[in-house]
């Protein structure tokens, strides 16, 4: 999947992979994060 130039919404999990970690990954492939959140799902 080519994400270069695409806008993405990121929802991470507190006990799993947090939003900022996912943000760094999608930035590295050229995507543009427009919203990043880390939620707690219990």
mmCIF file of the N, C-alpha and C atoms, coordinates in Angstrom:
data_MODEL
# 
_entry.id   MODEL 
# 
loop_
_atom_site.group_PDB 
_atom_site.id 
_atom_site.type_symbol 
_atom_site.label_atom_id 
_atom_site.label_alt_id 
_atom_site.label_comp_id 
_atom_site.label_asym_id 
_atom_site.label_entity_id 
_atom_site.label_seq_id 
_atom_site.pdbx_PDB_ins_code 
_atom_site.Cartn_x 
_atom_site.Cartn_y 
_atom_site.Cartn_z 
_atom_site.occupancy 
_atom_site.B_iso_or_equiv 
_atom_site.pdbx_formal_charge 
_atom_site.auth_seq_id 
_atom_site.auth_comp_id 
_atom_site.auth_asym_id 
_atom_site.auth_atom_id 
_atom_site.pdbx_PDB_model_num 
ATOM 1   N N  . UNK A 1 1  ? 0.843   -1.168 0.000  1.00 0.00 ? 1  UNK A N  1 
ATOM 2   C CA . UNK A 1 1  ? 0.000   0.000  0.000  1.00 0.00 ? 1  UNK A CA 1 
ATOM 3   C C  . UNK A 1 1  ? 0.896   1.241  0.000  1.00 0.00 ? 1  UNK A C  1 
ATOM 4   N N  . UNK A 1 2  ? 0.648   2.148  -0.898 1.00 0.00 ? 2  UNK A N  1 
ATOM 5   C CA . UNK A 1 2  ? 1.422   3.379  -1.005 1.00 0.00 ? 2  UNK A CA 1 
ATOM 6   C C  . UNK A 1 2  ? 0.720   4.489  -0.226 1.00 0.00 ? 2  UNK A C  1 
ATOM 7   N N  . UNK A 1 3  ? 1.341   4.962  0.844  1.00 0.00 ? 3  UNK A N  1 
ATOM 8   C CA . UNK A 1 3  ? 0.750   6.020  1.666  1.00 0.00 ? 3  UNK A CA 1 
ATOM 9   C C  . UNK A 1 3  ? 1.349   7.392  1.393  1.00 0.00 ? 3  UNK A C  1 
ATOM 10  N N  . UNK A 1 4  ? 2.281   7.478  0.460  1.00 0.00 ? 4  UNK A N  1 
ATOM 11  C CA . UNK A 1 4  ? 2.959   8.737  0.196  1.00 0.00 ? 4  UNK A CA 1 
ATOM 12  C C  . UNK A 1 4  ? 1.962   9.842  -0.175 1.00 0.00 ? 4  UNK A C  1 
ATOM 13  N N  . UNK A 1 5  ? 1.969   10.926 0.623  1.00 0.00 ? 5  UNK A N  1 
ATOM 14  C CA . UNK A 1 5  ? 1.088   12.061 0.371  1.00 0.00 ? 5  UNK A CA 1 
ATOM 15  C C  . UNK A 1 5  ? -0.329  11.902 0.897  1.00 0.00 ? 5  UNK A C  1 
ATOM 16  N N  . UNK A 1 6  ? -0.658  10.752 1.451  1.00 0.00 ? 6  UNK A N  1 
ATOM 17  C CA . UNK A 1 6  ? -2.012  10.517 1.982  1.00 0.00 ? 6  UNK A CA 1 
ATOM 18  C C  . UNK A 1 6  ? -2.125  11.111 3.386  1.00 0.00 ? 6  UNK A C  1 
ATOM 19  N N  . UNK A 1 7  ? -3.334  11.554 3.739  1.00 0.00 ? 7  UNK A N  1 
ATOM 20  C CA . UNK A 1 7  ? -3.610  12.031 5.085  1.00 0.00 ? 7  UNK A CA 1 
ATOM 21  C C  . UNK A 1 7  ? -4.165  10.877 5.906  1.00 0.00 ? 7  UNK A C  1 
ATOM 22  N N  . UNK A 1 8  ? -3.662  10.724 7.135  1.00 0.00 ? 8  UNK A N  1 
ATOM 23  C CA . UNK A 1 8  ? -4.086  9.603  7.968  1.00 0.00 ? 8  UNK A CA 1 
ATOM 24  C C  . UNK A 1 8  ? -4.528  10.076 9.346  1.00 0.00 ? 8  UNK A C  1 
ATOM 25  N N  . UNK A 1 9  ? -5.479  9.341  9.917  1.00 0.00 ? 9  UNK A N  1 
ATOM 26  C CA . UNK A 1 9  ? -5.923  9.531  11.291 1.00 0.00 ? 9  UNK A CA 1 
ATOM 27  C C  . UNK A 1 9  ? -5.390  8.344  12.080 1.00 0.00 ? 9  UNK A C  1 
ATOM 28  N N  . UNK A 1 10 ? -4.726  8.627  13.194 1.00 0.00 ? 10 UNK A N  1 
ATOM 29  C CA . UNK A 1 10 ? -4.066  7.576  13.962 1.00 0.00 ? 10 UNK A CA 1 
ATOM 30  C C  . UNK A 1 10 ? -4.702  7.476  15.338 1.00 0.00 ? 10 UNK A C  1 
ATOM 31  N N  . UNK A 1 11 ? -5.109  6.262  15.704 1.00 0.00 ? 11 UNK A N  1 
ATOM 32  C CA . UNK A 1 11 ? -5.613  5.997  17.049 1.00 0.00 ? 11 UNK A CA 1 
ATOM 33  C C  . UNK A 1 11 ? -4.759  4.883  17.640 1.00 0.00 ? 11 UNK A C  1 
ATOM 34  N N  . UNK A 1 12 ? -3.939  5.244  18.626 1.00 0.00 ? 12 UNK A N  1 
ATOM 35  C CA . UNK A 1 12 ? -3.094  4.266  19.287 1.00 0.00 ? 12 UNK A CA 1 
ATOM 36  C C  . UNK A 1 12 ? -3.741  3.796  20.580 1.00 0.00 ? 12 UNK A C  1 
ATOM 37  N N  . UNK A 1 13 ? -3.080  2.857  21.250 1.00 0.00 ? 13 UNK A N  1 
ATOM 38  C CA . UNK A 1 13 ? -3.597  2.325  22.507 1.00 0.00 ? 13 UNK A CA 1 
ATOM 39  C C  . UNK A 1 13 ? -2.535  2.490  23.589 1.00 0.00 ? 13 UNK A C  1 
ATOM 40  N N  . UNK A 1 14 ? -2.963  2.879  24.774 1.00 0.00 ? 14 UNK A N  1 
ATOM 41  C CA . UNK A 1 14 ? -2.044  3.149  25.874 1.00 0.00 ? 14 UNK A CA 1 
ATOM 42  C C  . UNK A 1 14 ? -1.208  1.933  26.233 1.00 0.00 ? 14 UNK A C  1 
ATOM 43  N N  . UNK A 1 15 ? -1.808  0.757  26.329 1.00 0.00 ? 15 UNK A N  1 
ATOM 44  C CA . UNK A 1 15 ? -1.092  -0.450 26.718 1.00 0.00 ? 15 UNK A CA 1 
ATOM 45  C C  . UNK A 1 15 ? -0.511  -1.210 25.525 1.00 0.00 ? 15 UNK A C  1 
ATOM 46  N N  . UNK A 1 16 ? -0.768  -0.735 24.339 1.00 0.00 ? 16 UNK A N  1 
ATOM 47  C CA . UNK A 1 16 ? -0.246  -1.371 23.127 1.00 0.00 ? 16 UNK A CA 1 
ATOM 48  C C  . UNK A 1 16 ? 0.734   -0.437 22.442 1.00 0.00 ? 16 UNK A C  1 
ATOM 49  N N  . UNK A 1 17 ? 0.440   -0.073 21.221 1.00 0.00 ? 17 UNK A N  1 
ATOM 50  C CA . UNK A 1 17 ? 1.284   0.838  20.462 1.00 0.00 ? 17 UNK A CA 1 
ATOM 51  C C  . UNK A 1 17 ? 0.680   2.235  20.561 1.00 0.00 ? 17 UNK A C  1 
ATOM 52  N N  . UNK A 1 18 ? 1.390   3.191  21.184 1.00 0.00 ? 18 UNK A N  1 
ATOM 53  C CA . UNK A 1 18 ? 0.860   4.538  21.336 1.00 0.00 ? 18 UNK A CA 1 
ATOM 54  C C  . UNK A 1 18 ? 0.839   5.306  20.012 1.00 0.00 ? 18 UNK A C  1 
ATOM 55  N N  . UNK A 1 19 ? -0.053  6.281  19.940 1.00 0.00 ? 19 UNK A N  1 
ATOM 56  C CA . UNK A 1 19 ? -0.220  7.083  18.728 1.00 0.00 ? 19 UNK A CA 1 
ATOM 57  C C  . UNK A 1 19 ? 1.058   7.702  18.188 1.00 0.00 ? 19 UNK A C  1 
ATOM 58  N N  . UNK A 1 20 ? 1.888   8.344  19.039 1.00 0.00 ? 20 UNK A N  1 
ATOM 59  C CA . UNK A 1 20 ? 3.112   8.958  18.523 1.00 0.00 ? 20 UNK A CA 1 
ATOM 60  C C  . UNK A 1 20 ? 4.074   7.971  17.856 1.00 0.00 ? 20 UNK A C  1 
ATOM 61  N N  . UNK A 1 21 ? 4.092   6.720  18.324 1.00 0.00 ? 21 UNK A N  1 
ATOM 62  C CA . UNK A 1 21 ? 4.949   5.715  17.693 1.00 0.00 ? 21 UNK A CA 1 
ATOM 63  C C  . UNK A 1 21 ? 4.442   5.392  16.288 1.00 0.00 ? 21 UNK A C  1 
ATOM 64  N N  . UNK A 1 22 ? 3.132   5.267  16.146 1.00 0.00 ? 22 UNK A N  1 
ATOM 65  C CA . UNK A 1 22 ? 2.546   5.015  14.829 1.00 0.00 ? 22 UNK A CA 1 
ATOM 66  C C  . UNK A 1 22 ? 2.776   6.229  13.924 1.00 0.00 ? 22 UNK A C  1 
ATOM 67  N N  . UNK A 1 23 ? 2.671   7.409  14.500 1.00 0.00 ? 23 UNK A N  1 
ATOM 68  C CA . UNK A 1 23 ? 2.890   8.646  13.727 1.00 0.00 ? 23 UNK A CA 1 
ATOM 69  C C  . UNK A 1 23 ? 4.274   8.667  13.093 1.00 0.00 ? 23 UNK A C  1 
ATOM 70  N N  . UNK A 1 24 ? 5.291   8.299  13.851 1.00 0.00 ? 24 UNK A N  1 
ATOM 71  C CA . UNK A 1 24 ? 6.648   8.276  13.309 1.00 0.00 ? 24 UNK A CA 1 
ATOM 72  C C  . UNK A 1 24 ? 6.777   7.281  12.167 1.00 0.00 ? 24 UNK A C  1 
ATOM 73  N N  . UNK A 1 25 ? 6.098   6.151  12.283 1.00 0.00 ? 25 UNK A N  1 
ATOM 74  C CA . UNK A 1 25 ? 6.144   5.139  11.215 1.00 0.00 ? 25 UNK A CA 1 
ATOM 75  C C  . UNK A 1 25 ? 5.499   5.644  9.935  1.00 0.00 ? 25 UNK A C  1 
ATOM 76  N N  . UNK A 1 26 ? 4.305   6.257  10.054 1.00 0.00 ? 26 UNK A N  1 
ATOM 77  C CA . UNK A 1 26 ? 3.629   6.710  8.835  1.00 0.00 ? 26 UNK A CA 1 
ATOM 78  C C  . UNK A 1 26 ? 4.333   7.908  8.213  1.00 0.00 ? 26 UNK A C  1 
ATOM 79  N N  . UNK A 1 27 ? 4.972   8.731  9.034  1.00 0.00 ? 27 UNK A N  1 
ATOM 80  C CA . UNK A 1 27 ? 5.759   9.850  8.490  1.00 0.00 ? 27 UNK A CA 1 
ATOM 81  C C  . UNK A 1 27 ? 6.939   9.326  7.677  1.00 0.00 ? 27 UNK A C  1 
ATOM 82  N N  . UNK A 1 28 ? 7.525   8.220  8.131  1.00 0.00 ? 28 UNK A N  1 
ATOM 83  C CA . UNK A 1 28 ? 8.697   7.677  7.449  1.00 0.00 ? 28 UNK A CA 1 
ATOM 84  C C  . UNK A 1 28 ? 8.372   7.143  6.053  1.00 0.00 ? 28 UNK A C  1 
ATOM 85  N N  . UNK A 1 29 ? 7.087   6.829  5.797  1.00 0.00 ? 29 UNK A N  1 
ATOM 86  C CA . UNK A 1 29 ? 6.708   6.360  4.464  1.00 0.00 ? 29 UNK A CA 1 
ATOM 87  C C  . UNK A 1 29 ? 6.040   7.460  3.641  1.00 0.00 ? 29 UNK A C  1 
ATOM 88  N N  . UNK A 1 30 ? 6.034   8.702  4.188  1.00 0.00 ? 30 UNK A N  1 
ATOM 89  C CA . UNK A 1 30 ? 5.547   9.827  3.406  1.00 0.00 ? 30 UNK A CA 1 
ATOM 90  C C  . UNK A 1 30 ? 4.106   10.233 3.641  1.00 0.00 ? 30 UNK A C  1 
ATOM 91  N N  . UNK A 1 31 ? 3.426   9.615  4.607  1.00 0.00 ? 31 UNK A N  1 
ATOM 92  C CA . UNK A 1 31 ? 2.043   9.990  4.906  1.00 0.00 ? 31 UNK A CA 1 
ATOM 93  C C  . UNK A 1 31 ? 2.021   11.244 5.780  1.00 0.00 ? 31 UNK A C  1 
ATOM 94  N N  . UNK A 1 32 ? 0.867   11.898 5.830  1.00 0.00 ? 32 UNK A N  1 
ATOM 95  C CA . UNK A 1 32 ? 0.701   13.122 6.602  1.00 0.00 ? 32 UNK A CA 1 
ATOM 96  C C  . UNK A 1 32 ? -0.325  12.874 7.712  1.00 0.00 ? 32 UNK A C  1 
ATOM 97  N N  . UNK A 1 33 ? 0.126   12.782 8.971  1.00 0.00 ? 33 UNK A N  1 
ATOM 98  C CA . UNK A 1 33 ? -0.829  12.586 10.067 1.00 0.00 ? 33 UNK A CA 1 
ATOM 99  C C  . UNK A 1 33 ? -1.643  13.868 10.302 1.00 0.00 ? 33 UNK A C  1 
ATOM 100 N N  . UNK A 1 34 ? -2.961  13.749 10.282 1.00 0.00 ? 34 UNK A N  1 
ATOM 101 C CA . UNK A 1 34 ? -3.810  14.918 10.528 1.00 0.00 ? 34 UNK A CA 1 
ATOM 102 C C  . UNK A 1 34 ? -4.409  14.898 11.925 1.00 0.00 ? 34 UNK A C  1 
ATOM 103 N N  . UNK A 1 35 ? -4.444  13.723 12.557 1.00 0.00 ? 35 UNK A N  1 
ATOM 104 C CA . UNK A 1 35 ? -4.913  13.610 13.933 1.00 0.00 ? 35 UNK A CA 1 
ATOM 105 C C  . UNK A 1 35 ? -4.244  12.397 14.564 1.00 0.00 ? 35 UNK A C  1 
ATOM 106 N N  . UNK A 1 36 ? -3.690  12.591 15.770 1.00 0.00 ? 36 UNK A N  1 
ATOM 107 C CA . UNK A 1 36 ? -3.025  11.506 16.484 1.00 0.00 ? 36 UNK A CA 1 
ATOM 108 C C  . UNK A 1 36 ? -3.560  11.483 17.908 1.00 0.00 ? 36 UNK A C  1 
ATOM 109 N N  . UNK A 1 37 ? -4.071  10.324 18.333 1.00 0.00 ? 37 UNK A N  1 
ATOM 110 C CA . UNK A 1 37 ? -4.565  10.169 19.688 1.00 0.00 ? 37 UNK A CA 1 
ATOM 111 C C  . UNK A 1 37 ? -4.126  8.826  20.236 1.00 0.00 ? 37 UNK A C  1 
ATOM 112 N N  . UNK A 1 38 ? -3.965  8.793  21.559 1.00 0.00 ? 38 UNK A N  1 
ATOM 113 C CA . UNK A 1 38 ? -3.714  7.541  22.247 1.00 0.00 ? 38 UNK A CA 1 
ATOM 114 C C  . UNK A 1 38 ? -4.876  7.348  23.217 1.00 0.00 ? 38 UNK A C  1 
ATOM 115 N N  . UNK A 1 39 ? -5.585  6.251  23.074 1.00 0.00 ? 39 UNK A N  1 
ATOM 116 C CA . UNK A 1 39 ? -6.759  5.969  23.890 1.00 0.00 ? 39 UNK A CA 1 
ATOM 117 C C  . UNK A 1 39 ? -6.475  4.816  24.845 1.00 0.00 ? 39 UNK A C  1 
ATOM 118 N N  . UNK A 1 40 ? -7.312  4.693  25.864 1.00 0.00 ? 40 UNK A N  1 
ATOM 119 C CA . UNK A 1 40 ? -7.241  3.575  26.797 1.00 0.00 ? 40 UNK A CA 1 
ATOM 120 C C  . UNK A 1 40 ? -8.503  2.758  26.615 1.00 0.00 ? 40 UNK A C  1 
ATOM 121 N N  . UNK A 1 41 ? -8.366  1.548  26.096 1.00 0.00 ? 41 UNK A N  1 
ATOM 122 C CA . UNK A 1 41 ? -9.509  0.676  25.864 1.00 0.00 ? 41 UNK A CA 1 
ATOM 123 C C  . UNK A 1 41 ? -9.567  -0.358 26.982 1.00 0.00 ? 41 UNK A C  1 
ATOM 124 N N  . UNK A 1 42 ? -10.576 -0.267 27.821 1.00 0.00 ? 42 UNK A N  1 
ATOM 125 C CA . UNK A 1 42 ? -10.719 -1.243 28.915 1.00 0.00 ? 42 UNK A CA 1 
ATOM 126 C C  . UNK A 1 42 ? -12.057 -1.923 28.850 1.00 0.00 ? 42 UNK A C  1 
# 
